[in-house]
């Protein structure tokens, strides 16, 4: 499944400029240290954090996209930094719990 597939199937809103990538699993956390220690390359990262420090954390781990949940507003400086480094920032009105359920239903959590 790709970021494009998820945008279409879940109604995610792209905020940054990026090239679409394959998505391999998901990771949910609002702590940057947790993401840097536990997320895997290709994961979709679900969070409510919107500050610009999420971009270097996402880049370090090589996540396929950051999904900002619960309809949180993302500062323009965060979007611009993500676009500069080809990091996908997507937005969802859904809370993380509901979005994870939908991702699982799409087969993202199964092997």
Secondary structure as GFF3:
##gff-version 3
##sequence-region A 1 111
A	DSSP	alpha_helix	3	10	.	.	.	ID=ss1
A	DSSP	beta_strand	13	14	.	.	.	ID=ss2
A	DSSP	beta_strand	26	28	.	.	.	ID=ss3
A	DSSP	alpha_helix	32	38	.	.	.	ID=ss4
A	DSSP	beta_strand	44	47	.	.	.	ID=ss5
A	DSSP	alpha_helix	53	61	.	.	.	ID=ss6
A	DSSP	beta_strand	65	68	.	.	.	ID=ss7
A	DSSP	alpha_helix	76	84	.	.	.	ID=ss8
A	DSSP	beta_strand	89	91	.	.	.	ID=ss9
A	DSSP	alpha_helix	96	105	.	.	.	ID=ss10
###
